[in-house]
């Protein structure tokens, strides 16, 4: 297996407050490759794959703090999939820009919002679609070992 999947730099970001509840978010710097991970054979030839470290405990026990996740840009997450949700914020210089990301499970999608779930503490919440820059799909271990 080639060691060529980029691992992007992550850091625990300030909590995103949604409906009065604190939701753990991660700062993801796609300009900073902090290392490379071995590419599973099933992902050979895929240029849309990247990896990141889980920051925090909001998705435990499904994804523990410090675990590495493989993520794909090509296939959008469906209901029940885990996703890396890129949030955008107003920027006085560039208009809008992606800011932090949420690593959560997709519960429901509509034209106006995406409903997400975290496990620790248990919480289901909605993010308006105008705040979502994009969503990338987390690849499951089952898919990698199939």
N, C-alpha and C positions, 0 to 999 in steps of 0.2 A: 504494500500500500504506500502510495506517495504521501509525503507530508506537505500538502499544498493547500489545505483548506484554511483560509485566513481566520484568525481569532481576533475579533475587534475588541478594543479596550472598553471596559465597562466600569462604572462606579455607582454606588448606591446614591440615588438622587433624593432630593427633598420630596416628601410625600405629596401626591396629587390629592386635593380635597374634592370629593365627589359627593354631593348631597350630604355634606357635613361629616362624611367618613374619610379617614385618611387611607389612601391607596398607595402602596409601595411602588415606586417607579425607579427606573435605572437610566443613568446617563450612558449613552452608547456613542462612541466616537469612531465612526467608520473611516475616518482619515488616519486612525492610529491602529496599525496591525501590531499586536503585541506578541504574536507567535503564530505557529502553524500546527494544525492537527492532521493526523493521518486520515486520508480519504478512504472511507469504506468502499469496497468494490462496487456495491450497488449504486454509488454516486459518481462512479468514474465518468469523466467527460462532461460533467455538469458544471458550468461556469457560474450558476446562480446560487451556489451553496456558500454559506459562511457559518462561523461558529461564534458563540459568545459565552461568557461565564455568567451563571445565575448570581445575582446579588440580592441578599436579603432572604427572608424566610416566608414570604407571603404565599409561595406556591408549594411549601413543604406539606406533606411528605412527597408529593409528586416530583418536584424538582428541588433538591436541597441547595443551600447556599454553597457556592463554589463549583457546582456541577457545570459541565460543558454541554451546551445544546447545539445541535446542528440545525440550521434554519435554511429554508428554501424560499427564494423570491418568486419563482415561476408559478407555482401553484398557490392560489389564495386559500386561506384557511376556511374550513366549513364549520358549521355548528358541531361542537364537541372536540374540535382541534385546539391545541395550544397555539398561541400566536404571539408574535412580537409586533405590538401595535405602536406605530410611530405617531406621536402627538405633535401638532404644530402649535406655535404661539406667535402672536404678532411680533414683528421685529422692525424697529424704527428705521433701520438701514436697508433691509432686504424685503420688506413687506411681511411675508410669513416664512417661517423656516421650521423644519422638524426640530423638536427639542429633545425631550426624553422619550423613553419607550416603556411600555407596560408588557410584561410577560405574563399572560393570563389565558384562561380557557374561554373560547367563544361560546356563549350561550344562545344568542339570537342576533340576527342581523336584519336591519331594515334600511330603507332609503334615508331615514333621519337619524338613526343611532346604531351603535353596536353595544350589545349587552355582554359583559364579561364577568368572570368569576375568579376569585382567589380563594385559597383554602385556609390561610392562617393570618388573621382571623377570618372565619367564613364570611364572605361578602359577595353579593351580586350587585352590579351597578351598571349604569349606562353612560356611554361617552357619545356626545353628538358627532355625527359624521363630519361636520365642518371642522372639527378638531383633529380628525384622523387624516394624516398624510398618506399612510399606507399600512397594510398589514401583511406580514410575512409568516409563513407556516412553519412551526416547529416539527421536525421529523421525529417520529417515534422510534424507540429502540426496536420494536417489532419489525418496522420497515427496513431497518439497517441489518437485521439478522435473518431476514426472509430468504 
